[in-house]
Amino acid sequence: MKSSTKKIIVAAGASVMAVCMAVSLTACGPLSEAKRIRGEEVSAAEWKSAVSETQFSASGAAGTAKSLAAAVEDETAELPNFSISYEMSAEGGWSLESELLGEGSADVDIGISASIVVAENRMHATLRYSYKMSGSEEVMQLLGRDTVDEKGKIELFAEYTATGVTYYLQGDDGEWSAKASLAVIPGLSSSMIDEVTECLSLADCSMYADAFEDFEYSGEDMGYSLKGGLDGGDLFGSSASLIIKIKDGELAAVVSECGFHTAILGLTASGASERGFVYEYGGQTVELPQAAQ
């Protein structure tokens, strides 16, 4: 009885947290700017052209014809050239009152701001972050999480070729080294690495190139809102939205918001998160650091 009940609570707690963090997760900055931008109504062809312009295969996986890797082999292709300003904030809390599992609570607070430049088959990203999560032993064990208190700045580069992507990371000694993936970033916990890789992944909106029919224009949202919200948006009482804004024929901004509140078998969870991306095009250059041999 105790074992099965605990499994249900663990699954519920982990699922709620995953929904919020996957979507997320201020008064000024890229988030508020992304919200203020008013997107325009466009045709399906204009939509596809606009969102495809942001492809840069951040994960290193094979992309569409406009990916940087493909462009390397086609000297006549127009290389993607744009910059992104990004901001994310998320906060949540858990409270446990259970005769079987005891009492306790936990809280999480995450903030990330970033600038990303894509040019010349290369990417340069600078991220500032703050990640705090703590709580009682009972709740942290149920969530499967460790205490985290991180704050700092990281910088990374990437170079795209016909065979894949190479990342350049700076170690504690200040030296740059070439890596095949972002599985390990010096000085960052696995939780923060997940947030960094997700930021880079979500910045590439070319995945929605053929999804025009899945969105509808909303005057209230000032852009195209994903019909029915994001996958998992109704799980455990959560709500998740995605709004894409196109202006002057180009992707101008993306806004994503998530809120959740649920109570199951003595565990109550609630929180909210937001992401905002603002795009600008042209005039960018990226010079790679001298990697350690």
N, C-alpha and C positions, 0 to 999 in steps of 0.2 A: 504493500500500500504506500509506504513512504517512498520507495524507490520509483514507482510509477508516477506518483504525484510530482516528485522532483523533476523527472524527465519532462513532464508537460510544462512546468514552470520554466525550465531551462530553455525549451524550444520556443516558448512564447517570448521570453525576455530577449533571446538572441535574435528572433525574427523581427521584433519591433525595432531593435537597435539597427539591424541590417537595413530595414526599409528606410529609416530616417537618414542614416549615414550614406546610403547609396544615392539618395536624392539630394542631400545637402551639399547635405552634409555631409546697418549702421546709418548713421545719419549722413555720411558722405562717402565718396569712393565709388568704385566700379559697380557695386551692387545697387546703390541708389540711382546711379546714372543709367544703368541698364533698365531699371524700372521706369525712368522718366522718358526714355526714347519711345517715340510713337512709330510703329512699323506700318507699312503700307500693304494693301491688298494686291496680290500678284497672281499671275497665271502659273500653271503647273510647270511650264518650261522656265519661267523666270525664277521660280522657287528652286528648281533643280540646279540652275546655273549659280545661284547665290550661295546655297549651302555647300555645293561641291567645291567652291573656291577656297574653303577652309581646310581641305584635306592635307594632312602631313604625316599620316601613318605613325602616330606617336607611340603605338605599341610595338612597332617594328613588323607587324603582320602585313600580309599582302593587301594592297589597297586598290582603288579604282584607277582609271586611266589618268586621273589628275594627281595621283600620289607622287611624292618626290622621287621615290625609287624608279617609277616608270619614266618620269621626266628626265632622269639622268641619261637614259638611252636615247632620248629624242631631243636633239639639240635645237629643234625648231619649236619645241613646246614652251609655253609661257610658264615659268616657274612660279609657284605660290610665293607671294610677298605680302606679309601682313603682320600686325601686332595685336596682342590680346591683353586687356587688363581684366583681372579676375579677383573676385572676393567671395569668400564663403564664411558663414557663421552658423554654428549649431550649438544647442544646449538641450540638456534633458535630465530627467531625474527618475529614480526608481525608489519605491518604498515597499518594504516587505513586512507583513503582519500575518504570521502563520503559526498555528499551534504545532504543526509538524516541523517547520523549518526555522522558526524563530522570528526575530525582528531585526530590521536594519534598513539602510538606505544607501544610495549611491548617486553621484552627480557627474555629468560630463559637460565640458565647455571647450569648443574648438573654434579657432579663428585662423583663416589663411588669406593672405593677399599675394598676388603674383603678377608678374609681367612676362609675357611670352612673345618672342620674336621669331618669325619663320622667314628665311630668305636664303637663296643660293644653295639649296639642298641641305640646309642646316637649321638647327633650332637652338635658341638660347633662352633659358627660363631662370628667373630669379623669384624665389618664394620666401615670404616671411610667415612664420607660423607660431601658434600658441595652442597647446593641446594639454588639457587637464582632465583627469578622470580619477576619482577616488570614492571610497565608500567602506561600509562595514564588510567584514570578511564573508558573512553569509551571502550578501547580495553580489559581491564581486565574484564569488565562486559560482553562483547561479548564472551569471552573465558570461562566465568564462573569460574574464578580463583581469588584467593586472593594473595596479596603480600607475598612472602616467602623469608626469609633470615636465613638459618640454616647451621650450621657447627659443627661437633663433631664426637664422637665415641660411638658406642653401642656394647654391647656384649650380646649374648643370647645362651641358651642351649635348647636342646630338648631330651626327652627320649621316645622311642617307645616301646609299649607293644602290646599284642594281642588285647587289647580293644581300642587302639588309641594312641594319642601323647600328652605329657605334655610339655609345654614350661616353661622355667625359665627365668624371667626377673628381672633386678635390678631397684629398685625405686630410687627416689631422695634422700632417706635417706640411701642409700647404702645396704639396705636389699634385699634379693632375695625372690621372691614369685613364686608359681606355677600357671600357667594359661592354660586354655584349647585352646586358640587361640592367634593369633597375631593381633587381631582387635584393641587393644590399646597397644602402647609401650610408656612408660613414657618419656616425653620430645620430642616426635616426632610428626610432623604434619601428617595428613592423607595422604598427597602427598608422604612424605618420607616413611611412613609405606607401601604404595603401592609398592615403589621401593624395599624395603627390602624383602617383600613377593615374588615379582616377581623374584628377584635375586635367592632366595632359590628354587623357582619353576623351573626356567630355568636351574639350575645347574643339575637337574635330567633329563638326556637325555633318560631314558628308554621308554619314550613316543614314541620314534622313532624306537623301536625295530623291528616292523613289517613294517617299511616304507622304506626299502632298495630301492625299485623300484621308490620311489619318489625322489631319489637323483642320481646324476651322478658325476663320478670322473672328476675333472678338474686339469690338470697340472698347470695351471696358478694360481688357487686358492689354490693349494697344499692340496686338500682334497675333500670331497664329498659336492657338492653344491645342495641345494634344487631346483628342477626344477621349473622354473617360479617364484622363490622368495617366500617370505612369504605371507600369506593371507592379502589382503589389500594393497599389495605393489604397485599397480597401481592407488590407490585411490588418486584423487586430485594431480596427478603428482608426487607421491612419489615412491621411489624404496627401496626395502628391501631384504636383502640376508641373508642366513644362511649356514655356512660351518662347517661340522663336520670332524675332522681329527683323524684317527685311525693309531696307530703306535705300532709295536711289539705286536699285538693282543689286545691292550687296547685303550680305548678312551683317546686321548692325549690332544685335544684342541677343542674348539668351538669358532667361530668368527661370529658375527652378525653385520651388518651395515645397516644404513638407511639414506636416503637423501630425502628432499622434497622441492618443490618450487611450489607455486600456487598463483593465483590471481583471486578473485571472488567478484564482486559487491563492489569494493573499498577496499577489504581486501587482502593484499599481505602477504604471509607467506613463510619462508624458514628456513632451518636448517639441521643439520646432527647429527647422534649419532652412537656410536660403543659400542659393548660389547665383552669382551674376557674372556674365561675360560681356565685354564690350570690344568690338572689332574695328580696326582701322587698317587701310590698305595702301601699299606702296611706300617707297623710300626707305626700306629697311635693309640692313646689312648685318651679317654675323661673322665674326672672326673667331676661329677655334683657338683654344689655349694650347700651349705646347705640352703635349702629353708625355708623362714619364715613360721611358723605354724599359 
